[in-house]
Amino acid sequence: MTKSFNKMNLYLSSISGILLILIFPKFDLEFIAWFALVPFLLSVSMANNQRSAFKKGFTTGFIYFLGTTYWVVNSIYYYGPLPFSLSITILLVMVIILSLYIGLFGFLYHLISKRLPLPSSILAPLLWTSIELSRTYLLSGFPWSSLGYSQYKTLPVIQIADITGVYGISFLIAAVNGSIMDLIMFRKTKRKSLLFGPALSTILLIIAIGYGFQTLKEPDAGRAIKISLIQGNIEQDKKWDKKYQRDVFDTYLRLTGESLKNNPDIVIWPEASTPFYFGRDKEYTDKLTSFVKEHKIYLLFGTPRVKSFEKRKYSLANSAYLLSPAGEIKGSYDKIHLVPFGEYVPLKKILFFVNKLVVGVGDFVSGDRYEIFETPKGRFGTVICYEIIFPGLVRKFIKGGAEYIVTITNDAWFGKTSAPYQHFSMAVLRAVENRTPVARAANTGVSGFIDPYGRILMASGIFQEGAYSGNIRIGSRKTFYTTHGDIFAYICLGLTIVMVFFSVIKRNK
């Protein structure tokens, strides 16, 4: 009997894991998010002890993250290059680490729910939000596939992000799931106290959606900026091959030339778009500078920058440069949040046998300045690659005076997986959080424009070259989120700590 009971619990946990995969791109079945956690919550509530609840959470998390981060194998195997077996091993280690967070959720949910008279509609959102906040910052941070991102197309729901950040969306989703759980338990126990949580969640959801519809009625304001995004569609294994150096460079010059018929205020190339070290390779540096001067354009481009050269090894920065129509360097930004194992090896003395996965010589070092670039048409901050998935980092650019955000990325690493679409969807929440438009230039896609309300104005396909021009409108409004940051999520974390504290005391008694 116990074995069949545990087996049923395992099935319930697995169902939630599968449902959570379906709510993200490319499936985009976002409506499933509002009940995807229910089987998992049922399995945890029926667990015999905290250890069993942890296993249920781990099971859900393992399926959930395996299905949303499987693309890591593509990056490691094809571009590492590492053996397929080792690539799979690295993916599994990463998924196991991420699954521990959901396991912790299961452990704490069981611990608290068995000792404190709290409905799931209150406990689940507080706990889930705290777990997502922790996942953003611990162990370098990897907030991929957070619940809130699943609603990037549901505009009325996500507008509260300008107050709560993406965590507020996750909170709402978890609250609705918890409410369904409460209603199931009410039907079983007839405890009227279980109806309080669902009533409160319904009120919060109505307020959030009402706020969203009202916000979306606001007229577009601010001055317009015309931007051209250049998507070179350069295969990763050709980018740094000397045989293709001129072809790669000429592709970007040709596409930029085509974009000039639209009279852009600024042209943007993707991350590491130059197949040379700008400023160090004189021939190509001079050619690029001459091109900019000839066409009198502002050009932002990504390039690896040599910071030092010692013991026959380069120290590099993943950088962005802004050139003026006079060919002058108007500013540069060095990527602050580097990709572990992609741009540097953490714990190098211990993991000395692990090489970086990126193609290039030497190690990348992180920047320390939130550089604000300025043109006659506006000020902007540039985030490189997966920096766009960190809400706090992007917020610092806006707080520092940026009027819009440019994000440049490669994304060729991802191949034809769901990752480019997932990556793009996260930029939608950064726009809403700060009421700031986002322009995104990707090497292989998705490139596009997002307005301050999260509307996707244009999105390119992947693995196709093109020059995409569009207008964005910038204003000077500072949101509650921009000013105060993740205060909502930290309140949830604080309340979670209090709940755990009293649960432990009660258990000891």
N, C-alpha and C positions, 0 to 999 in steps of 0.2 A: 504493500500500500504506500509506504513511504517513498519507494523508488519511483512508482508511477506518478506520485504527487510531485516529486522533484523534477521528473521528466516533463510534466505539464508546465511547471514553472519555467523550465529551460526553454520550452517552446514559446511561451509568452514573451520572454526576454528577447528571443531571436526575432519574433515578429516585429517588436519595436525597432530593433536594429535595422531590419529590412525597410520598414516604413520611413525611418529617418534618412535612409539613402535616397528615397524617392522624392524628398521635398526640395532637393538641391538640383542645380543644373547638372546634366542636360535634361533630366526628367521634368523638373520644374512643376511637380505636383504639390504646390505649396499648401493647398487646403488640407492635405493629410497631416501637416504639422500639428493641427489643432486637436488631434486625437492620437498621434503616433506614440506618445509616451504612456498611454493608458495600459496596454498590456504589461509593460515594464513595471509600472507602479503596482499593478495587481500582483505580479510575481514577487516583488520585494515585500509587499505587505503580508504575503502568505509565507514568507521565508521563516524558518524555524529560529534563526538567530542572525546576528550581525555578519558572521562569516558567510553564511549562505546568501544573505542579501548582497554582500560584496560580490560574490560569484555571479549573481544574476546581473548586477550592474556591469561587471566586467564583460559578460557575454554580450549584452546589448551594445556596449561601447566597442567591442572588438569588431562586430559586424558593421556597425555604424561607421567607424573610421576606416575600416578596410575598404568599404564601398565608396568612400568619399576621398580617400587619399591613395588609391591604388596606382595613380599616375606616377608616384615616386619611382616605381620600378622603371618606367620609361626613361626618366631623367638619368637614373644611375646606370642602367644597363647599356643604353645606347650612347650616352655621352660621358660616362664615367672615365673610361669604360671599365666596368667590373663584371665578373662572371655572373650569369643569371642567378645561380644559387645564392651568391653573396648579396645580390640586389634584392632578392626576395627576403633574405634574412634581415637586411637593414630595414625594409618596409615593415616586417613583422615586429621588429624591436620598437620602431616608432609607434606602430599601432598599439602595441602592448602598453607603452608608456601613456598614450592618450586614453586608453581604456581604463587605466587606473583611476582617472578622474571620475568616470561614470561609476566605477566600482566604489569609489569613495562616496559618491552620491547615494548609492544603494545602502552602504553601511550606515551613513548618518541618517538617512531617511528612516531606516528601521529603528535605529537607536532612539531617535527623537519621537517618532510616532507612537512607540510603545510606552512612552513615559510622560509625554505632555499631551494634553487634550487639544491638539491642533488639527484642523481639517487639512486635507491634502492640498486644497486650493490656496492655502497660505504657506504651508511647509514647502511644497514642491517648487514654487517660483522663487522663494527666498534662497533655497538650497541650490537650485539649478543656476541662478544668476551668480551666486558666490563661486560655484565651480567654474563657470565660464570666465569670470574675472581672474581667477587663479590660473587658468590655462593660458591667459593672455600674457602673464608676466613670469611665471615660474619656468625654470629650465630654458631660458632664452625666449620662451613664449611661442605658441603656435595656435592662435585662435581661429583656425580653419574650421569651417562647417559649424559655426555657432548657430543656434536655432533662429535667431533674429534675421540672419541673412536669407533665409528661405522665403521671406516675404518681400523681397526687393521689388517685385512687380506689383504688389498690393499697396498702392500709394497711400490710401487713407489710413492704413494701419501703421505705416512706418514714420509718419510725420512727427510722432512724439519723440523720435530720436533726437530732435533738437533740444530736448530737455534731459532725457535719460540716456542718450546714446543707444547703440544697438542692443545693449543689455535690457533696456525697457521692453523691446519687442520680444526678446527671449522670455522675459518675466511674464508678459501677457500670455504667450503661448503655453508656458508651463502652468500658469494659473488656470487656463481653460482645461488643460489636460487633468489637472488636479481636481477641478470642479466635476468633471465627468466621473472621476474616481469617487468623489464624495457622494454623488448621486447613486452610484452603484452600491456603495456601502449603506446609504440611507435605505435603499430598497431592501437590503438584507437585514439591517438592524432596527430600522424605524426611529433612529435617534435624530430628533429635530435639530439638534445643534449642528448636524452635518450640513444643513441647508444654508447656514450663515455664510460659509465660504463661497459657494456657488453664486449666491446673491451678490456678494461683494465683488466677485470676479466679473459678473455680468455688468455691474455698474461701471467698473473700471474700463471694461472693453467698450461700452457705449460711449463713455467720456473720451477715450482714446480715438475712436473712429469719428466721433463728432468733431473733435479737435482737428483730425486729419482732413475731413471734408471742408471745414471752415478755412483751414490754412491753404488748401489747394485753390480756394477762390481768390486768394490774393493775386493782384496783377503782377506780371513780370515787370521788374523795375531795374534801374541801373543802366549804365552805358554798355554798349555792345562792343565786343572784341571779335574780330574775325581771325580764326586760327586754322592753319593747315597742318594736318597730321600725316606723316610719311610712314607708310608701312612697307618696308623693304622686302619682307618675306625671304629672308636669307636663312638657308639651312644652317643649323648649328655647327655641323662639321666642316662647313665651307668658310665660316666667318673669319677664322684665323689661319686659313690655308693660304700661303703666299701665292699660289697659283691663281686664286680667285680674288686677291686683294683689290686689283684695279676694277674688276667687274662689280664687286660689292660697292665700292666707292662710287663708281659711275651710276649704279642703280639709284643711289640716294640723290645724286646730283640731277639725274634725269627726272625722277619723280618730283623733286623740289621745283625744277623748272616748269613742269606741267602745272604745279599748284599755283604758280605766280599769276596765272591768268585770273585768279580770284582775288588778287590784291590783298593777301593776308597781312595782318598786323604782326604776326609772328609765325614762324615755321618750326615745327617740333619733330625731331628725329627720336627713335626709341633708345632704350638702354644699350650701351656698348655698341652703338651703330657704326662708329668709325672703325675700320679694320686696321687701325694703327694707333699708336700712342700719341695723342694730340700734344703738341708742344715739344715732343722729342723726335718724332719723325719729320724732319724739316720739309721734305718734298711734298708730302701729303698735307701737312699743316698749312704750308703756303698756298697750296691749291684750294683748300677749303676757305681760307681767309680771302683769297682773291675772288672766289665765287660769291661770297657774301658781300664783298665790296662792290662787285660788278652789278649785282642785282639789288643792292641797297635793302637788305632784309635783316630782321632780327631772327637769329637762328639759335634754338636750344637743342643740344644734342648730348647723348650719353657717350662716354669714352672711359677706358681705363687710364688712370693717371699715375705716372711713376713718382712716388714720393721719395724714394731713396734706392740706392743700388749698392749693396754691400755683400762681400763674399760671393760674388757672381750670382747674386739673387736679388730680384726686384722686390720692393715693398710697394704694393699698388693700392690705389683707392678706386672704388667704383664711383665715377664722378659724372656730373652734368655741368656743361659750360654754356654760357650765354654770350653769343657774339653780337655786336652792334652792327648797323649798316656800314660803319667805318672800318669794320674788321677788328675792332677792339674787344678784348675780353671784359664783359661787364660784370662778371661774377662767376663763381663756381661753387658747387656743392658736392661734398663727399658723403656717400651713403653712410648713415649712422647705424642702422640695424642690419647687420650682415647675416647671411644665411649660413647656419652651422653646416659644416662639411661641404657646402657649395662654394663659400668664399673664405672660410677659415676652418681650421680644425680645433674644436674645443678640447681642453685637457690634453694638449699636444704631447706633453711628456709621458702621459700614460698611453695615449692613442698614437704613438709615433709611427705605427705601421699603416695608418690611414692617410691616403693622399687626398688632396682636394679634388672635387669632381669637376671643377671648372677647367676650361682649356686656357692655359696661360702659365707664365712662369712666376713663381713667388707667391706670397700670401697677401690677402687684402687686409687693410687696416681700416677701422671705422672712423668716420668724421665726428666732429663734436660741435658743429655750428648749424643752426637752423637758418640757412641762408635764404634771404628774400630777394628774388630777382625783380628788377624794375625796368619797364619800358614806358614810353609816353602814354600807352593805353592802360597801364595798370601794373600792380605788384602781384607776384605769384610765388608760391612755394613749390618745390619739385620734390616728389618722393619717388624713389627708385625701386622698381620690382615689388617685392612683397611687403615693403614698408606701408603700402596702402591698406594692409589688413590690420594695422595697429591704430586704433582710434586716438589714443593719447598722443602718439607721435604726430599725426596729421593735424590734430588740434593745435599743437604748439606753433605750427607755421601760421595758422589763421590768427592765433592770439598775438603772434609777432608782427602782424600787419599785412599778411597775404590776403589778396582780394579774390583769388581763385587758386585752385590746385591743379598742377600738371603732374601726371604720373607717367613715367616712362618705364617700359619693361621689355624683356626679351620674349619670354613665354615659348620660345622654340623648344626649350627643355621639355615642355609638357607633351609635345606631339599632338596627335589628334584624339585627345582624351577630353574628359569633362573639365579638366583643370582651368583652361583659359576662360571658360564661361563662369566658373565659380569665382575665379580671380576678379573678373570684371564686375560681377554682381556685388562684391564687397565695396567697390568704389561708390556704388549708389548710396550706401549708408553714410559714407564719409561726406557726401554732398549734403545730405539731409541734416546730419548732425550739426554742421557748421553753416547751413544755408549758403553754401558756396559751390559754384559750378566746378565741374571736374572735366579736364581734357586728358584723354589717355592715348598715348602713342605706343603701340606694341609692334615688335619686329614681325611676328607672324599672325598677330591678331589676338584678342579683339581690341581694335582701336575704336574710339568713339567719344561722344560728348554727353554729359549728364548735367541737367540743370539743378538749381538749388533745392528743388522739391523731389528730386530723385527720378524725374522723367528722363528716359533714355532718348536723347534727341537723334542720335545716330550711333549705330554699332556695325562695325565691319564684320565680314566673315573671317575665318582663320585660314592661314596658308594661301593667301592671295595678296599680291602686291597692289598698292594703290596710294593715291594722294587724296585725302579726305578733308574738305574744307567745311567749316561751319561757324556759326555765331554763338557766343555765350554772353550772358548779361551778368555784370557784377554789381554788387551793392556794398554797403558799409555796415550792414546789420550784424551784430554779434549775438549769437544765441546763448541761452542759459548753459548749454553744454560746452560751448567754446569757452565761456567765462569760468565755469566751475568744474568742468571735467566729469569724471566718472563718480560723482558724489552719490548718485542713485545706487550704483552697483556696490559702492563701499558701505552704504547704509544696509543693504541686503547682507553683505558679508558680516557687518557688525551684529546684526540681529541673529544671523546663523551661529556666530560664536556664542552669543548669549544662550540660544536654544541648546547648543551642545553642552555648555557649562551646566545648565540646570538639569539636563538629561543625565549627565555623568553623576552629578550629586545625588539625584534620585535613584540611580542604579546602585550606587554605593550604599545608600541607606537601606 
